[in-house]
Amino acid sequence: MKKTLVLAMAMALGVSATAFAANPFSDVPAGHWAYASVAKLAAAGVVDGYPDGTFKGNNLMTRYEMAQIVAKALAKGAIGSDDKLVGEFADELDNLGVRVAKLEKNSDNVKITGNIRATYVNYSGDATGNYTKLRSRLFFTGAVNDNWNFVSMIQNDQDLNGSGDNANGDENNTFQRAYLQGKIGQVGVTAGRYEGYMAEGNIYDNRLDGVKVDFGKTVKFTAEAGKMSSASSVTADAGKSAAGKFYRGTVAGNIGQVALEANYVKAFDVKALGGNDDQIYTLGANYTTGKTTVGAMYLKGSSDYNDINDKDAKGYVISLAYGAAKANKVGSLGVWAKYYNQGASTVIAHTFNAAYKPEYGFKGYGIGVDYTLAKNMVAGVQYFALKDKDNAGGNLDRNTLWSQLIVTF
């Protein structure tokens, strides 16, 4: 590659200098087309001439000489360690003593990502009303070392239905997650306040304070213990602890196209059960072919809970899904449908966005569709039609229409 062809490439690296020496090389006179570029690069220390004071712009460059330019641009921050030039000249950079991985870690020790979700929800039947909310989340991931990261999340909620003193919208800011995540040998460890997700969310999907370890490849084992935090945001107990201490064990693995998972959860002082303890067993299977997944899960809760409210303490969920809306793929689509029949003692804080009374259990269906409108912009609509399962006062309808737009960055 001739040096004159490299000039435009090198200038594109963004190297600049406020001043440069006049006529830095004897063979690049002031009237030469490349004079300003060569002078600027020389002043910035990115290119050097030959001992005789010439630039020799028509000479062919070796890969080693080009790697030197890339190394200097890296050192000056003109390009990042993920630049294509760094990958192309990785071997030469290594020989020059430039450790790209180290540069990347030092320059990007803390990553910030986030998302904004605009939501409109309408409740009908016994659960009446509607609301419009805007939720913003910022995630901070800091590298502790090669094996461990610290993750935290700050959330802002704005209620756009504010009235009276809150006519401009009620809002709150919460520091919702803070945990360490890494490995000890082949064992994965998560410790702190993080998002708990049990039995595909049919038992629990919310924050908890605990320690989780998992290991295994073909068959994966998970053990977890701690304290459950917030109840579901769509129940009357929002913001309160769903339960006290808990522990659980999970075994999961695949047999061909079938994914299997078994859970055991023991939770103490479950709020929806009047402060009683609860233990839940689940067995689930998902069969995937192409873009279609069919699933079924059986749940068994405590049988000694008040028989008036929970006659059988059993439950099941049937699911069907096709495709998925991927944030980085415009036009991608996901459609799903589920039927729920869960007794009160089979659920603690459910993952869905539907209104329900956890002390009664519920039965009914939910359907949803998600579509990627533009890169990192996914819209979705969900509808749930549920009835109380074991309400002595009557099986009331609780319908929910949930719509949202999620923007990630």
N, C-alpha and C positions, 0 to 999 in steps of 0.2 A: 504494500500500500504506500503510495507517494505521500510525502509530508503535506503537500498542498491539498490533498484530498482529506487529510485529517483535520485541517484547520477548522472547517465548518463544523465537523463533529465535535472537536474540542471546545469551540465557542458555544456550542449548544449545551455544554455541561453547565453553563451559567457562570463561568469564572469571570470575574471582573476586577479591575484595578482602577483606582482613582487617578493614577498618573503612571506614565511609563517613560522609560528612557528613550530619547530620540535616537533613531537609527541603531537599534540594538544589534543588528547583524549587517556586516558589510555587503552581503549579497542581496539584501532586501532594502532597496532605496526608498526614500520617502514617497515617491510616486507609484510604488508597486501596489497592485490591487490588494495584496495580503498584508501590507505594511501595518495597518492599525491592529488587525487581529494578532499578528505575530508579536507585535510590541506589547499588547495587552497580556498575552499568554506568558511572555517572557518575564514581564514585570510581576505577574502573579506567581512565578516560579513553577509553572506547569510544563513549559518546554525550555530546553537548553540548546545552545548551539555547539559547534565543534571547537576544539582548542584554538583553531586559527581565526575564530571570530565570525565564521560563516554559519548559515542556517542549512544550506543545501536542500532547498525545498523540493527539488526534482528527484532526490534520491529515494530509493525504496526503503521503507522502515521495516525493521525486524519486529517479530511479535514481542520480543523483550523490550524494545524501545517503546512500543505502544503501551505495554503493560506499565511502564514507568509513568507515562502520562496519566493512565487510569489511577494508579496508586496515589499520585500527587493530587488528583481531583478528589479522590476519596478522603485523603487527609485534610483537605481544605473544606470538606463538606459540600462540594459542588455536585456530587452524585451520592446516592445512597448505596448501601451494600446489596440491595436487591436489583440494581441496575443491570441490564443485559450485558454491558461491557464487563462488569465484574465477573459474571458467570463465564463469559467467553475466555477471559484471561485468568481464570482461577488458579491454574497451575503455575503460571508465571508470577502471579501475585504472591502465591505461597512461597515461591523461591525467593522473592524479594522481602519476605518476612511480614507481609501484610496478612493478618489473620482476619478474614472477612467475618466469620462467625462472632468473633470478639467485638469487632467494630459494630456489628448489627446489635449485639446485646447492649453495648454501652450507649448507643444512640437511640435505642428503643426499649429501654428497661421497663417503662410503664406504658401500657397500651390503654387507650380510652375508646370505648365503643358505646353505642346507645341506640335507643329507639323511642319513637313518639307514637302513641296510639290515641286516635280520636274515636270515641265510642258513642253510639246512640242506642239506648235500650228502651223497649216498651214492654210493660207487664200488663197482663189481662187476666180475667178470671178472678180468683181470690187474691192474686198478687197484682194489684193495680198500680198504675203510675208509669212515669218514664223519667229518664235522665240523660243528659249529655255530658260527657266527661272527656278531659284531655289528660293523658298520663305520659310523663316523660321519665326515662330511666337513663342513667349514666353508669357504665360499668368500668371499673379501674382494675387492671390486671398487672401486677408487679412481679417481675422475676426475682425470686429469692436466690436461687441457684439453678443448676441444670435440671434438677428434679422437682423443684417446688415453686409454686406460685402463690401469691396472696391476691384474693379477689374480693372486691367490695362493690356495692351498688347503692346509689342514691336515687330515690324516687320522689317525683313531684306529681301530685294529683290536683287537678282543677275541676271543680264542680261548676259547670256553666249554667246550671239552673238556679243559681243563687238568688235570694230575694231578701228584702228588708235590708239589714245591715250588711248582708252578703250579696247585694244586688249585682256587684261586678264579678261575682264568682267566688266561692269558698275554695280555699286551697290548703294543702299541707305538704310538708317535706319530711321524709323519713329516711333514715340510714338503715336499709333493710337487710343487707347481707354483708358479712365480713368473715371470710374463712380462708384457711390454708388448704391447698390441694397439691398432692404429689405422690411419690412412690417411695416405699421402703423395700428395696429388692424388687420382687414381682408383685408386691401388694400395693394396691392403690388406696390412698387415704384422703378423706375429706374431713376437716374438723373446724367447727365454729358455727356461725349462723348462715345457713344455706337453704336452698329450695329443696324441700322433701317431696318425693314422688313415689307413691306406693301403689302397686297393682294397676298400672296404667292410669293412675289418678282416681280410680274408682273408690279407693279407700281414703287417700290423702294427697293433696297437692297444695302445699303452702310452706311458709317458712318454718324452720325448726332449729333448735340449738342441739347439736349432737356431734357424734363421731361416726363415720361410715368407713368400712374397709371392704374391699372387693378383690378377688383373685380368681385365677383360672381362665382358660382360653376356650376350649371346646365346651366345657361346662363351667359357668361362672357362678361363684358364691358371693353373697353380700351379707354382711352383718352390720347392724346399726343400732345405736342407742342414744337417748337424749331426752329432750322435752319438746313437745309440740307447741307451736306458737299460735298464730292467728287462725280463727275459724274462717269459713268461706266468706268472701266479701259480699255475697248476695243473700246472706241469711241475717236474721236479727242479731246474731252474735258476732257480727263483723268487728274486728279489732280486738276481740277477746280471745283468750287461749282456748283452743279447741279441746285440749286435753292436757294432762300433766306429763309425767315421765312415760317413756315407751321404749320398747326394743323390738327388733324384727330380724328375720332371716329370710333370704331369698335364694332360690336355686333356679338357674335359667340355662337353656341350651337349645340347639337346633337339631332337628332330625330331617334332613333333606330341606324341603321348602316350608317345613312347619317349625315355628318358634314356640317353645314351651317355657312356662314360668310358674313357679309355686311360691307362695308367700305365707309367712306366719307373722302376725303383728299382735303384740300385747300392749295395750294402752291403759293407763291408769287415770281415774278421775275424768272420764269423758263428759264434757259439758252437756251434750245433746242427750245423754243417757242419765241425766239427773245426778251426775257425779259418780256413777258406777264405773267399775272397770270393764274393759272389753277385750276380747281376743278374737281375731279374725283369721280365717284360713282362706286362701284362694288358689285356684288352679286355672290357668289360662292357656289358650292355644291360638296362634294366628297362622293361617295358611296363605302364602303369597304366590301368585302366578302372574307374570307380567307386571302390569300396573295395578292389579286388583288384589286386595287383601280381605279375607274373611276371618273373623275372630269370634271367640266365645270365651267367657270367663264365668266360673262358678265361685260364689262367695258364701262363707258360713261364719256367722257372728255368734256372740255369746247367747246361749239358750236360756240363761237365767234372768234375762232382762224382763221387765214388766210385760206380761203376756197381753195386756190390754192394748199396749202400743206396738208391740212387735210379736205377732203371733207365731212366726216360724223362724225368725232370725236367719233367714236364708236369702240368697239373691243370685241373680245372673245378669249378664250383659252380653248382647249379641251385636256385632258390628260388621259393617261393610264399607270399604273405602276404595276409591279409584283415583289414581294419580296423586299429585302433590303440587301445591303452589310454591315454587322455589323463588326466593327473593332475587336471585341473580339471573333468572331466566324469564324474560318478559313473555307473557302469554301462557305461562304454565298454569295448570288448573288442578284443583283437588276437590273431590266431592265425597261426602261421607254420610252415613246414616247409622243410628244406634237405637236399640231398644233396651230400656233399663227396667229391672224389677229388683229393687234392693230394700231389704228390711233395715230398720233404724240402726241395728248393731253391726251392719256391714259397711257403714260409711262414717267417716269422721269429719272430713272437709273435702268435698268432691271437687274434681278438676273442672267440671263444666260450668257454663255461665248462666245456668238456669236458676230460677227461684224455687226453693223447696224448703220444707220443714224437716230438719234432720232428726227431730225426735219422733217423727212418724214413719220415716222411710218414704219411698216413692216408686211409682211405676209409670211408664210412658215412653215416648220416643223423642229423639232429637235428630235434626238433619242440618247439614251445612255445606257451604261452597266457598272456596277461596280462589282468588284469581290475582296474578301478578300484573298490575297495570303498567308499571315501569320498573326499571331496575331498583331494587330495594324498596318498592312500594306495593304492598299486598293488601287487597280489600277482601272482606269476608262478611257473610251473612249466615246466621244460625237461628233456628227456630226449635223451641222445646215445648212439648205438651205433656205435662206431668200431672199425676193425681197423687194425693196422700195414700199411702199403702195401708197404714194401720191406725187411722184417726177415728177414735170412738165417736167423735162429733160429726163425722161425715167425710167422705172422700172428696175433697175439694179440688177443683181444677186450678192449676198454676201454670200459666202460659208465658213464655218469654220470647221476644223477638230481639235478637242481638245483632248489631251491625258495627263494623269497625274498619279503620284504615290504619295499617301499621307501616311506619317509615323507619327503616334501620340505617345506621351510619357507623 
